[in-house]
């Protein structure tokens, strides 16, 4: 992978191609969109996390990656789309592996998790148990690099310092602090993440009041929640991952957000609870009827919204939908637009030089509709 393969002069062309495909996907699903706000990424140096194969050849370890459909990886010399800290730490880490048989033996992967605020966490993954000898070498490397080191092998995880980094992002006139755990999901493009947070916040700022409540499905580590909570009286957020729930609670405390309740439930389960189809012990101390839900925020996985969740969100006055898959977004919108009107659409180039395109859509209930969630 070289800079020539990611020519900054060609960046806008590849983004325009993705935008064209996005419009075609929406049109094919019968979804009408008048205008799209386009948020560009930096063409190079944008990724805050990356995973590499460690390929052993001719007695040395190399960074390597796999092309889609090919089993044998190809060796890389640099990673121009990686953030500054990834580019800075790749060479000394590889030198350390090649200088120590203890560190390199049966090491098959290296993962970097970095922040714009200067923190680095490196995970080395092995096909062998990690012993005291490895730990001593890894601690020495941790001191030398001034970066956190984690060792992983089957049923084994050795954390030599912390298993997270703390990112700080400026959104509007406020700085937000986020714990990003090594095994949890985080947005890989910090620059685009800030643009997504700002767009989501601005989309709701003028249309909600301090008597409105927000339902958020798939809240993750509270990335969006911490920013959006300021526009609502109360927020009910759901998330299935225990790691993400714990990070979300920590992040709300760090950002002095005190109006969010997180429940560890899937969207399907919460739909059943809201419809009073079955009781849940996890909601035993929560009175759902006390919430004045006006807005729902969803950021689903690539599979999009299932049919029941699609029906659920259609009951809200406002829907803010962040999508990582135009195909499933289009399928969902073809149903949701029967009850709601698209107010604004934005696309975010989270992954330049790939076919992936993130997007955001704000929808409002049509005048003839009625929201049974609001008295």
C-alpha positions in Angstrom: 0.0 0.0 0.0 1.6 3.2 -1.1 0.6 6.9 -1.5 0.3 6.4 -5.3 -2.7 4.1 -4.6 -4.4 6.8 -2.6 -3.6 9.9 -4.7 -5.1 12.9 -2.9 -5.8 14.5 -6.3 -8.2 11.7 -7.0 -10.0 11.9 -3.7 -13.0 14.0 -4.8 -13.5 11.7 -7.8 -13.9 8.6 -5.7 -16.2 10.4 -3.3 -18.4 11.6 -6.3 -18.6 8.1 -7.5 -19.9 6.9 -4.1 -22.3 9.8 -4.0 -23.7 8.8 -7.4 -24.2 5.2 -6.3 -25.9 6.5 -3.1 -28.4 8.5 -5.1 -29.0 5.5 -7.4 -29.6 3.2 -4.5 -32.2 5.6 -3.0 -33.9 6.1 -6.3 -34.1 2.3 -7.0 -35.9 2.0 -3.7 -38.3 4.8 -4.5 -36.8 7.1 -1.9 -36.9 10.8 -3.1 -34.1 13.0 -1.9 -33.8 16.7 -2.9 -30.5 17.7 -1.5 -27.5 16.0 0.2 -24.9 17.7 2.4 -21.5 16.1 1.6 -18.9 15.9 4.4 -15.5 15.1 3.1 -12.7 13.3 5.0 -9.0 14.0 4.9 -7.8 11.9 2.0 -4.8 10.6 4.0 -3.9 10.1 7.6 -7.5 9.8 8.8 -7.7 6.3 10.5 -7.4 6.2 14.3 -7.4 2.4 14.5 -6.0 -0.3 12.2 -5.3 -4.0 12.3 -2.4 -5.7 10.4 -1.2 -9.2 9.8 2.3 -10.0 11.1 3.7 -12.0 8.2 6.9 -14.0 8.8 9.1 -14.4 5.8 12.9 -14.9 5.3 13.5 -14.8 9.0 11.8 -11.4 9.5 8.4 -10.1 10.6 6.5 -7.8 8.2 3.3 -5.9 8.3 0.8 -7.4 5.8 -2.8 -7.1 4.7 -5.2 -9.2 2.8 -7.0 -8.3 -0.4 -10.6 -9.4 -0.6 -10.9 -12.9 -1.9 -7.2 -13.7 -1.5 -5.8 -15.9 1.2 -2.2 -15.0 1.0 -1.5 -11.5 2.5 0.7 -9.0 0.8 3.5 -7.2 2.6 3.1 -3.4 3.1 5.9 -0.9 3.8 3.6 2.0 5.0 0.0 2.8 5.7 -0.7 6.3 4.3 -4.4 6.3 5.4 -3.4 5.7 9.0 -3.4 8.5 11.5 -0.2 10.3 12.5 0.4 8.1 15.6 -0.1 4.9 13.6 2.4 6.0 11.1 4.8 7.1 13.9 4.6 3.8 15.9 4.5 1.2 13.1 8.3 1.3 12.4 9.6 1.1 16.0 7.1 -1.7 16.8 8.2 -3.7 13.8 11.9 -3.1 14.7 11.2 -4.4 18.2 9.5 -7.5 16.9 12.5 -8.2 14.7 14.9 -7.6 17.5 13.2 -10.0 20.0 12.4 -13.6 19.2 10.3 -13.6 22.4 8.0 -10.8 21.1 7.9 -12.1 17.5 7.5 -15.8 17.9 4.1 -16.8 16.7 2.9 -13.2 16.7 0.3 -13.1 13.8 -1.4 -9.7 14.3 -0.9 -6.2 15.6 -3.7 -3.8 16.3 -3.4 0.0 16.8 -5.9 2.1 18.7 -5.0 5.8 18.7 -6.5 9.2 19.5 -6.2 12.7 18.3 -5.3 13.6 21.8 -2.0 11.7 21.7 -2.7 8.2 23.2 -1.6 4.9 21.7 -2.7 1.3 22.5 -1.1 -1.6 20.7 -2.4 -5.2 20.9 -0.2 -8.1 19.9 -2.0 -11.3 19.1 -0.3 -14.8 19.3 -0.7 -18.4 18.4 0.9 -19.4 21.7 0.4 -18.9 25.4 2.1 -15.7 26.8 4.4 -16.3 29.8 6.4 -14.3 32.2 9.3 -14.0 29.8 7.0 -12.4 27.2 5.5 -10.1 29.8 8.9 -8.8 30.8 9.9 -8.1 27.2 6.5 -6.5 26.5 6.8 -4.2 29.6 10.2 -3.1 28.4 8.7 -2.3 25.0 5.9 -0.4 26.6 8.3 1.8 28.4 10.5 2.3 25.3 7.5 3.2 23.1 5.6 5.1 25.7 2.5 3.3 24.4 0.1 0.9 26.1 0.7 -2.8 25.3 -1.8 -5.7 25.4 -1.0 -9.3 24.7 -3.6 -11.7 23.5 -3.7 -15.4 22.8 -6.4 -18.1 23.0 -8.3 -17.6 26.3 -5.6 -15.1 27.5 -5.4 -11.3 27.7 -2.5 -9.6 29.4 -3.1 -5.9 29.9 0.2 -4.2 31.0 -1.4 -0.8 31.7 -4.9 0.1 30.5 -7.2 -1.6 28.0 -8.5 1.7 26.7 -7.6 5.2 25.4 -9.3 8.4 26.0 -10.3 10.5 23.0 -11.2 14.2 23.2 -13.4 15.7 20.5 -14.5 19.3 20.1 -18.1 19.5 19.0 -19.5 23.0 18.7 -18.3 25.0 21.7 -17.8 22.0 23.9 -15.1 19.3 24.3 -16.2 15.8 24.9 -14.2 13.0 26.5 -14.6 9.4 25.4 -13.2 6.2 26.8 -12.5 3.9 23.9 -12.0 0.3 24.9 -9.6 -2.0 23.0 -12.3 -4.7 22.4 -15.2 -2.3 21.8 -16.4 -0.5 18.7 -15.2 3.1 18.1 -15.5 5.4 15.1 -12.3 4.9 13.1 -12.2 8.3 11.5 -12.1 11.0 14.2 -12.5 13.9 11.8 -15.6 12.5 10.2 -16.9 11.5 13.7 -16.8 15.1 14.8 -18.7 16.1 11.6 -21.3 13.4 12.3 -21.8 14.5 15.9 -22.1 18.2 14.9 -24.6 17.4 12.1 -26.7 15.2 14.4 -26.7 17.8 17.2 -27.6 20.7 14.8 -30.4 18.6 13.2 -32.2 18.3 16.6 -31.2 21.6 18.3 -33.9 23.7 16.8 -36.7 21.2 16.7 -36.8 19.9 20.3 -37.7 21.3 23.7 -36.7 20.6 27.3 -39.9 18.7 27.7 -39.1 16.2 25.0 -37.5 12.8 25.6 -35.2 10.8 23.3 -35.0 7.1 22.7 -31.7 5.9 21.3 -31.2 2.4 20.0 -27.7 0.9 19.6 -26.0 3.6 21.7 -22.6 1.9 21.8 -20.2 3.8 24.1 -22.4 6.8 24.1 -20.6 8.6 21.2 -23.7 10.3 20.0 -25.7 10.1 23.3 -23.3 12.4 25.2 -23.8 15.2 22.6 -27.5 14.8 21.9 -28.6 14.6 25.6 -28.3 18.4 25.9 -31.4 18.8 23.7 -33.7 16.6 25.8 -35.2 16.3 29.2 -34.5 12.6 29.5 -32.8 10.0 27.3 -33.5 6.3 27.3 -30.6 4.5 25.5 -30.3 0.8 24.7 -27.2 -1.3 24.0 -26.6 -5.1 24.0 -22.8 -5.1 24.5 -21.7 -5.1 28.2 -18.4 -3.6 27.3 -20.1 -0.7 25.4 -22.7 -0.2 28.2 -19.9 0.2 30.8 -18.0 2.6 28.6 -21.2 4.6 27.9 -21.8 5.0 31.7 -18.2 6.1 32.2 -18.4 8.6 29.3 -21.7 10.1 30.6 -20.0 10.7 34.0 -16.9 12.1 32.4 -18.9 14.6 30.4 -21.3 15.5 33.2 -24.3 14.1 31.4 -26.9 13.1 34.0 -30.1 12.7 32.2 -29.4 9.4 30.4 -30.6 5.9 31.5 -29.0 3.0 29.7 -30.6 -0.5 29.6 -28.8 -3.5 28.3 -31.4 -4.7 25.7 -31.6 -5.4 22.0 -33.9 -3.1 19.9 -36.2 -6.1 19.5 -36.5 -6.6 23.2 -37.1 -2.9 23.8 -39.8 -2.9 21.2 -41.6 -5.7 23.0 -41.2 -3.8 26.3 -42.6 -0.5 24.9 -45.5 -2.5 23.3 -46.1 -4.1 26.7 -45.8 -7.5 25.1 -43.7 -9.0 28.0 -42.0 -7.7 31.2 -38.3 -7.4 31.6 -36.4 -7.5 34.9 -33.9 -5.0 33.4 -36.8 -2.5 33.3 -38.2 -3.3 36.7 -37.2 0.1 38.2 -38.0 2.1 35.1 -41.4 3.6 34.3 -41.6 3.8 30.5 -44.9 5.6 30.7 -43.2 8.5 32.4 -41.2 9.3 29.2 -42.5 11.9 26.8 -40.8 10.4 23.7 -40.8 12.7 20.7 -37.6 11.6 19.0 -35.8 8.4 18.2 -32.2 8.1 17.2 -30.9 4.9 15.5 -27.4 3.9 14.4 -27.9 0.3 13.5 -25.4 -2.3 12.3 -25.0 -3.0 8.6 -28.2 -5.1 8.5 -30.3 -2.0 9.2 -33.5 -2.0 11.2 -35.6 -5.2 11.5 -39.3 -5.1 10.6 -40.5 -4.6 14.2 -38.0 -1.9 15.0 -38.9 -0.2 11.7 -42.5 -0.1 12.9 -41.4 1.2 16.3 -39.5 4.2 14.9 -42.4 5.1 12.7 -44.4 6.0 15.8 -42.1 9.0 16.7 -42.4 12.6 15.7 -38.8 12.7 14.6 -36.4 10.0 13.5 -32.7 10.6 13.2 -31.1 7.7 11.4 -27.3 7.2 11.0 -26.5 4.5 8.5 -23.4 2.6 7.5 -25.1 0.8 4.6 -27.0 2.6 1.9 -28.8 -0.6 0.7 -30.4 -1.3 4.1 -31.0 2.4 4.7 -32.9 2.6 1.4 -35.0 -0.5 2.2 -35.9 1.0 5.6 -36.7 4.5 4.2 -39.0 3.0 1.6 -41.2 1.9 4.5 -40.6 4.8 6.9 -41.4 7.5 4.3 -44.9 6.2 4.2 -45.5 7.9 7.5 -42.6 10.4 7.6 -41.1 13.1 5.4 -37.3 13.4 4.8 -36.2 16.8 6.1 -32.4 16.6 5.5 -29.8 14.1 4.3 -26.0 14.1 4.8 -23.3 11.7 3.7 -20.0 11.3 5.6 -16.9 9.7 3.9 -15.9 7.7 6.9 -13.8 5.2 4.8 -12.2 7.0 1.8 -10.8 4.7 -0.9 -13.5 2.0 -0.2 -17.0 1.6 -1.4 -18.4 2.3 2.1 -20.4 5.5 2.7 -22.0 6.6 6.0 -25.1 8.7 5.9 -27.6 10.5 8.1 -31.3 11.2 7.6 -33.7 13.4 9.6 -37.4 12.6 9.2 -40.5 14.1 10.7 -44.0 12.7 11.1 -46.4 13.7 8.3 -49.2 16.1 9.4 -51.8 13.4 8.9 -49.9 11.1 11.3 -50.4 10.7 15.0 -47.8 9.7 17.5 -49.3 7.3 20.1 -46.2 7.7 22.3 -47.1 11.3 23.1 -50.2 12.2 25.0 
